[in-house]
Amino acid sequence: MKTQSATYIKKSTISFSDLWTSFSMSKDNGGRWDATNNTPEWVKKYLTFYRAPSRAWPQSHSKALLSQKFAKALCDNDPSLAVKLGVAE
């Protein structure tokens, strides 16, 4: 069985709405985005390398997921979703 691959489109990233719909991230009353039980495990593992959201750093996880680095990781870990979100072809 051949695995699907995706080629990253240079300088593309996902959008804020994708955090909610595609990665099951949650946002609390303080504006802090964080992973939920439904967030894919590889995304949770990716986020362990970043500061946990706090009052001082409310968007630390969301900014990490909106980066080009994460878009490239998305191409490697979930190629079909990368194509659907427009960061790969």
KEMIVEX-887350 format. One record per residue: residue number from 0; residue in one letter; x, y, z of N, C-alpha, C in turn. Coordinates in steps of 0.02 Angstrom, whole numbers, m for minus. Layout:
<atoms>
(NUM,'a',(X,Y,Z),(X,Y,Z),(X,Y,Z))
...
</atoms>
This chain:
<atoms>
(0,'m',(41,m59,0),(0,0,0),(44,62,0))
(1,'k',(33,107,m46),(72,168,m53),(44,221,m7))
(2,'t',(89,254,31),(66,308,74),(63,373,35))
(3,'q',(15,413,51),(6,477,17),(58,526,42))
(4,'s',(84,567,m3),(131,619,17),(105,686,m7))
(5,'a',(129,738,24),(108,806,7),(169,850,2))
(6,'t',(170,894,m46),(224,942,m55),(203,1009,m26))
(7,'y',(243,1033,21),(229,1097,54),(231,1154,4))
(8,'i',(181,1199,9),(180,1259,m33),(217,1313,5))
(9,'k',(270,1340,m24),(314,1387,9),(276,1446,41))
(10,'k',(293,1461,104),(267,1516,143),(192,1511,161))
(11,'s',(162,1453,155),(91,1448,172),(83,1423,244))
(12,'t',(29,1444,276),(13,1424,344),(m62,1411,349))
(13,'i',(m83,1383,405),(m154,1373,416),(m184,1436,446))
(14,'s',(m249,1439,454),(m283,1498,482),(m309,1484,552))
(15,'f',(m329,1537,588),(m357,1529,655),(m418,1483,655))
(16,'s',(m461,1489,605),(m521,1447,604),(m503,1373,599))
(17,'d',(m447,1357,568),(m425,1287,562),(m406,1257,630))
(18,'l',(m384,1300,677),(m367,1274,744),(m428,1242,776))
(19,'w',(m486,1274,767),(m548,1250,797),(m576,1190,759))
(20,'t',(m580,1197,693),(m614,1146,653),(m572,1084,638))
(21,'s',(m508,1093,625),(m467,1036,603),(m425,1005,658))
(22,'f',(m410,1043,711),(m366,1016,763),(m398,1014,832))
(23,'s',(m462,1030,836),(m500,1026,899),(m467,1064,956))
(24,'m',(m438,1121,941),(m410,1162,994),(m468,1200,1028))
(25,'s',(m458,1217,1091),(m510,1255,1126),(m481,1322,1148))
(26,'k',(m526,1370,1155),(m506,1437,1176),(m547,1454,1239))
(27,'d',(m512,1473,1292),(m547,1489,1354),(m563,1564,1357))
(28,'n',(m594,1586,1412),(m614,1656,1419),(m555,1705,1419))
(29,'g',(m496,1679,1435),(m436,1722,1436),(m402,1726,1368))
(30,'g',(m431,1693,1316),(m402,1695,1250),(m346,1646,1240))
(31,'r',(m340,1597,1285),(m286,1547,1280),(m310,1487,1240))
(32,'w',(m273,1471,1187),(m288,1413,1146),(m249,1353,1174))
(33,'d',(m283,1297,1180),(m249,1238,1206),(m279,1175,1174))
(34,'a',(m241,1121,1176),(m264,1057,1148),(m320,1027,1191))
(35,'t',(m363,988,1159),(m416,952,1195),(m403,877,1188))
(36,'n',(m449,837,1215),(m443,764,1208),(m449,742,1135))
(37,'n',(m482,782,1093),(m492,764,1023),(m436,788,977))
(38,'t',(m389,826,1003),(m332,849,963),(m288,790,946))
(39,'p',(m267,783,883),(m224,726,864),(m161,722,907))
(40,'e',(m140,661,923),(m83,651,967),(m19,682,941))
(41,'w',(m8,680,875),(54,709,849),(55,785,859))
(42,'v',(m4,817,859),(m8,889,871),(8,904,945))
(43,'k',(m20,863,989),(m5,872,1061),(70,864,1074))
(44,'k',(101,815,1042),(173,805,1050),(211,865,1023))
(45,'y',(190,892,966),(221,951,937),(219,1010,986))
(46,'l',(163,1018,1020),(153,1074,1065),(193,1068,1130))
(47,'t',(219,1009,1146),(258,1002,1208),(322,1042,1206))
(48,'f',(344,1061,1147),(406,1100,1139),(394,1175,1148))
(49,'y',(332,1196,1160),(315,1266,1167),(288,1281,1236))
(50,'r',(296,1342,1258),(271,1365,1323),(196,1352,1327))
(51,'a',(173,1330,1386),(102,1319,1396),(66,1387,1398))
(52,'p',(5,1391,1371),(m31,1454,1373),(m42,1479,1444))
(53,'s',(m34,1544,1454),(m44,1575,1519),(m72,1645,1508))
(54,'r',(m84,1681,1561),(m108,1751,1553),(m56,1793,1516))
(55,'a',(8,1780,1531),(61,1818,1499),(73,1797,1427))
(56,'w',(61,1733,1412),(73,1706,1345),(11,1669,1322))
(57,'p',(m46,1704,1310),(m109,1669,1295),(m110,1633,1228))
(58,'q',(m70,1655,1180),(m73,1624,1114),(m10,1584,1097))
(59,'s',(26,1560,1147),(88,1524,1133),(75,1462,1090))
(60,'h',(23,1424,1103),(8,1365,1063),(m21,1383,995))
(61,'s',(m65,1432,994),(m96,1450,929),(m44,1477,881))
(62,'k',(1,1519,905),(53,1546,861),(99,1491,835))
(63,'a',(113,1441,877),(154,1385,855),(120,1347,798))
(64,'l',(54,1340,802),(18,1303,751),(5,1344,688))
(65,'l',(13,1409,692),(3,1452,634),(69,1465,597))
(66,'s',(122,1431,616),(188,1442,587),(200,1399,524))
(67,'q',(249,1419,485),(269,1380,427),(298,1313,449))
(68,'k',(332,1313,506),(361,1250,532),(306,1199,545))
(69,'f',(250,1221,574),(195,1174,586),(163,1152,521))
(70,'a',(157,1197,473),(128,1179,408),(169,1124,375))
(71,'k',(235,1128,382),(279,1075,354),(269,1010,392))
(72,'a',(262,1014,459),(249,954,499),(182,923,480))
(73,'l',(133,965,466),(67,941,444),(73,901,379))
(74,'c',(114,924,333),(125,888,270),(153,819,283))
(75,'d',(197,813,332),(228,748,348),(181,702,386))
(76,'n',(140,730,431),(99,689,476),(28,676,451))
(77,'d',(0,721,414),(m68,713,389),(m74,745,320))
(78,'p',(m45,714,268),(m43,744,201),(m112,762,173))
(79,'s',(m162,721,184),(m228,736,156),(m258,799,188))
(80,'l',(m248,808,252),(m272,869,286),(m232,930,262))
(81,'a',(m167,921,251),(m126,976,226),(m150,1001,159))
(82,'v',(m169,955,115),(m195,973,50),(m263,1008,58))
(83,'k',(m306,981,102),(m372,1010,114),(m367,1082,141))
(84,'l',(m317,1095,183),(m309,1161,213),(m270,1209,168))
(85,'g',(m245,1184,113),(m211,1227,64),(m138,1242,78))
(86,'v',(m106,1203,121),(m35,1214,133),(9,1166,94))
(87,'a',(m22,1121,57),(15,1072,17),(m23,1057,m47))
(88,'e',(13,1027,m93),(m19,1006,m156),(3,935,m172))
</atoms>
